[in-house]
Each structure stands twice: as structure tokens, then as C-alpha cells.
Amino acid sequence: MSNIPNDRRYTETHEWVQPMGEGVFRVGISDHAQDLLGDLVYVEAPQVGKQLNAKQDAAVVESVKAASDVYAPIAGEITAGNEALAGAPETINQDAYGEGWIFEIKASNPADYDNLLDAGAYQNLIESE
């Protein structure tokens, strides 16, 4: 069973979203997603200042098995990328919900966060896959 913290929301495409204050949200991939991908070997975070729509390609994570897009869970502007992942992409495998965050986004409408899946709904989603 995957670890699913209650202090954030999730998408159907396995991103997690954590409020950081003032409309900024930190984004990464779930423990379930990193487990499916296997050992990560490359992470491409989005460029700071880039405007994204919800569900638009934001980043790429590549493992020994496959490359996978990471989607913007909400619309907004990228305010930070986790530069540490460039030299240590395996950080996502080791700490998906902590140091393995991928980017931060300032939401166009912070209330969109409320429409994402809570931990229980996300658990149900991965159990149904």
C-alpha cells in the first residue's frame, strides 16, 4: 500500500499538490507513481515564469523503464523548480512527498485546489487501477 499524506491533494494523473501559502502550491509525483516508474534517472522541471493551464504538460520524469509527463494540477505561473533534482533525480524515489518535490506554481485561482482529490479519494483511485 502506498503512503498517502493527508496534508495535500492529488490528481488522477498522480501528481500531489501541497499549499505553501499566498496562493503558491508545491507539486510532485505520488509515492505510487514513483514506485510504478522505478529508478528515476532524469527530471526536467518547468522554467520559472512559465504560464500553464491546468492539465498542461509541466515537467518530465524519466526512469529506467519509461519517460512520463508531469501535468500542472492547477493553472498558474511557475515560481520555482527543484534544482536539486538535476543532480539527484533519485530523490523522488527516496522522498516523493518531501525533498522530491518538482516545482511550485502560483495559482491563477487558488480555489481550484479544492477540486482536487483528497487522500481518501486518491487511495480509492489507485486501488481501482
Secondary structure, DSSP 4 states (H G I P E B T S, - for coil): -----SSSEE-TTSEEEEEEETTEEEEEE-HHHHHHH-SEEEEEPPPTT-EE-TTSEEEEEEESS-EEEEE-SS-EEEEEE-THHHH-TTHHHH-TTTTT--EEEEESSGGGGGGSB-HHHHHHHHHH-
